[in-house]
């Protein structure tokens, strides 16, 4: 089934805005890392971590967009060839979240939990990548991202325990992650199909709804980490 031209145009414009936002913010943080650490013996790697994370989000979204276009946003068009793009895109975004995950485990838990959550997060994702059944793979990635909810919860904890600028920035990061995860959830296979049937909206429309949510989340993250 051919996609309505207006719906696809709206989707494409919002996708380009999202990709452009990823590119601009990642450039800012990577540039900040090199400029702020020039001549310094003890380097602050946090801007680089933020920048690289966003780069992986950008690349992941690009591969996922290719997958969506190849399948015309219809689950009936999924096959082994185009699902490869979904797996690559998902893995790239998982790596992006992984940077934040490892950082939180190191800074807050200080390795006391032996990085169990990090290991579970990546183990579930790897299982999803090797499963031939697409629905089962999406279920495993969904569970992995539920585990990654530890990231915003960690920032919420910091926000509650802190005051002043630390509380403000931690709150912004918390809201940024929540909105980013909400944007990803809206386009999840287990969510988008029943929503489409219940509302009568096309599957592509939910992507057009999810992307602005992701952009807003990215803006919160930017000002929280800036």
HELIX and SHEET records of a PDB file:
HELIX    1   1 UNK A    5  UNK A   36  1                                  32    
HELIX    2   2 UNK A   46  UNK A   71  1                                  26    
HELIX    3   3 UNK A   75  UNK A   77  5                                   3    
HELIX    4   4 UNK A   80  UNK A  104  1                                  25    
HELIX    5   5 UNK A  105  UNK A  109  3                                   5    
HELIX    6   6 UNK A  116  UNK A  130  1                                  15    
HELIX    7   7 UNK A  134  UNK A  147  1                                  14    
HELIX    8   8 UNK A  150  UNK A  161  1                                  12    
HELIX    9   9 UNK A  164  UNK A  186  1                                  23    
HELIX   10  10 UNK A  189  UNK A  199  1                                  11    
HELIX   11  11 UNK A  203  UNK A  225  1                                  23    
END                                                                             
